[in-house]
């Protein structure tokens, strides 16, 4: 597998000086060598990532910085049903309609939506990816058991909060921002949105318009620009074809061991970086997570 090195500028996450921070307990130190071994093993155990022929992309043209559509066709021209019918994909897709994309508008979680979150966590925990992740985090003293990891996943990704300190409306979560995408009601721009399945699902129904690539795209990682509900995202990054559990595992581990900083590792000898941010008032909650270089 050949990985593309993409320089991604993502929205700076607000960290407020003097804000009250809840300190989470950190585990043992983890070296870059250990992160590389973890990421490489995780990739090899990602049984639910795409196989040859599962995906076809039309990467179109270079998008540039003009905020105009340079690629008339959809990015995804084929995604096989056999891939999306997998248990982790199906439980992931059920989460896509649980959120209002606009910030400053109240988010709530119904009993049905809460159950869907739990079902997704249960589904990914059954995979080899998350079994290996669990053992890694136990060995490094970040979690104590499967039950503990499930509780941390539920809290760090799905607990609702206010995205900014300038208002108190509960309008966001780490999962919504990272995997589903949001529209900042102030700047009128798209924020977050770093998941290929979410992109494909929204593109298929006309909610996303792919503008083009920003770096020579690789089958597994692409820099791109697009609109979501008509609002512009000038530069973003997507891993393409990996399973929901692979991204959850990599983002979660990097969030735990390298919060608010670059999480550097390699896969198949190719250098990679994930950037994570904690929430400004509670560092146990994900503010954002995305692949960078």
N, C-alpha and C positions, 0 to 999 in steps of 0.2 A: 504494500500500500504506500502510495506517495502522498504526502500531506502538503498542503499549500500554506505558506507563511503569509499571513494577512495582517496588515497593520490596521487596527480598528480603533477609532476614537469613539468612545461611548460617553453618554451623559455622565458628568461628574455627580456622584451621589452626595447629597447634602449631609455634612457632619457639623453639628452646631457646637461651637465652643461653649463650654460651661454647662451643656445639657446633662441631665441626670442619666448616667449610663448604668444599666444592669450588667454586672460582670459575670460572664459564664466561666465555668471551670474548664481549663484547657488540659489536654493530655500531654504525653511525652513529645519531645521534639522529633520531627520527621525530616530526614535529609532529602536532597534532590534525587540522590541515587535510589532511595527507598520509594519516592514518589514515581520515579521512572519505572521501577520494577512493578509497582502497584498498577500504574496506568497500562503498561504493556500486557500484564496478565489479565487485566480487566477487558482490554480490547480482544484478546484471544478467547475470552470466555463469554463474549457478547453474542450468545447464540441467536438472538432475535434481531441482529442488525441485517441490513439488506444483503441479499445474495446477488450474484450476476443475473441481470435481467429484471430485477425487481423494480428498478428506478430508471426512468429516462428523463433527462433534463435538456431544456433548450436555453442555454445561458445567454443567448441573444448578443447584444452589443455592450460596449463600454458605457456605463451610465454617466460618468463625468460628475460635475457639480452644478449643473444648470437647472436642476429640479424639473426635468422634463423626461417623458417616457421614451427611452431609446430602444426598447425591446418590445415589439407589439405582441409577442406570444407569451403565454404563461411560462414560468420557470419549470414547473413540473408538467411533463407531457404524459407520464405514466407512473403510477404507483400501484404495485400489484395488490390485489385483494388478499392474497395469502399472507403478505407481510402485515397489512393493517388489521387482519382478523386475529392476530395473536392476542393473548390475554392482556398483556401489559399495554399494547396499543389501544385495545378497546376500552380498557378502564381509563387510560389517559384521555382519549377522545371524549369521554363522557364529562370531563372536567371543563371542556372548552366553552360551554355555554353557561357556566356558573358565575360569570363576571360581567360587570359593566365596564367597558374599556375606558371610560372618561374619569379622570381624577376629579376630586372635589365633589363627587356624587357618592352617596352612601352605599357601601357594600354590606350585605348581610349573608349569612350562611344558613340555609334551610336544613331541616333534618335529612332530606334527600341528598342535598349537596354534601353534607357532613359524611353521610354513608358512602358517597362516591369517592370522597377523599380517602376514607379508610380502605375501601375496596382497592383503590390504586396502590396504596402503600402495601397492602397484603399481597397484591399480585406481583409487584416488583421484588418483594422479599422472598418469593418462591424461586427466583432466578439464581443462576450461578454467579451472575454479576454481583448481586446484593449479598449472597452468602460469603463471597470472598471479601466484599467491603466490610461486612459485619466482623469477620475474623480479624481483618486488618485494624479496625477501630478498637476492637476489644484488646488486641495485643498492644496498642498504643495508648490505652487507658482513656479513650474518648467516649466510649460507651461501655456498659457493663453486661449487656445482654441484648437479645433480639427485641424484647419488650422495650428496653431503654432506647434502642435505635429507632424503633417505630414511633415512640413518643417524641423523640427529638425531631424526626422528619416531619411529623404532624405540626409541631410547634414552629420550627424554623421556616418551613415553606408555606404553611397554610393559615397561620394565625393572622387575622386582619389587623391593620394599623393605618395611621395617617401617613401619607407619603412625604409630607412636608411639615415643617414647624409653623408655617404661616397660617395654618387652619387646623381645626380639630376633627374634621370629618374622617370617619373610618372608611377609607376608600381604596385600600391596596393590600397586597401581600407579596411575599417573595416569589411565590409560584406564579401569580398573575403577571407580575412585572417581567419575569424572566422567560416564562414559557408561553404565555398567552399574548402579552403585549398591552400597552396602555397608551392613552392619548392625554397628554398634559393639557388640562383645560386652560392653563395660563399661557404657555408658549405656543399652543396649538400644534405641537409636534409629537410624533410617536416616540415613546421611550420603551426600553427593554425589547422584548420580542426576539428571542434567540433560539427558537426551536423549529426544526424543519417540518415536523408533523403538523404543528399549528399553522405554519405558513401554507403548507399544501391544502389543509382543510379550508382555510379562509380564502385562498386563491381560487379554489374550485367553486365557491359560491359568490365570487366577485367582491369580497370584502378587502382583498389585497390586490394591488396592481404592481407587478414586478417591473422596475425601471431598467435594470441591467446590472452587470457585474462591475466591481471596482478594482479587482485584481484578477490576474489570470486564474480562473476557477479550477479547483481540484474536485474530484468526485466526492471527497469527504468533508471539505471545508470551503466556504465561499464567502467573499466580501461582496456586499450588494446594497442597493438602495431600492426603496419601494414606497408605496403609500398604503395606509391602513384606514379604511373608512374615509378615504380622500385626504388624509393627513400624512405629511411627508416624514420619512425616516431617511436621512441623508446618507448614513453609513451604518452598516450592521454586519453581523457575522452569524452564520449558521453552520453547525455540523450537519452533514446530510447523510442520512442512511443509518446512523447509529440508533440504538433502541432508546426508549424513554428511561429505562433503568440505567443505561450507561451514562447518560447525561446527569441524571439525578445522583448517581454515585460519585462521578468526578466532581461535580459542583459541590456536593455535600462535603466530601473529603477536603477539597481545597478551602471551603468555607471554614471548616474546623481547624485545619492545620496552618493555613495562611490567610487569616481574615484581613481584609482591607489592604491587601498587597498582591503582588504577582505570585502565582503558584506555578513554578517552573518544573517541567518534566520533559521526557522524550518518549515517543512511541516509534518503534522500528528505526531508531537512530535520528528521528526528526524532532527538533526542539519545538515544544508547545508551551503555551501559557494560558492559564485561566485567571481572570481577575474577579474577585468577590468583594462585596461591600456589606458591612453590617448595618442594621438600622441605627439611626442617630441616637435613639433613646434606649435601645435594648440590643446589645451585641449578640444575643442568642438568636436573633431573627435575621433572615436574609433580606438585604436591601436590593442587591442585584448580583448576578453572576453571568459571565459570558466568556467565550474563548477569545484570546487575543494573541498577538505575536510581537 
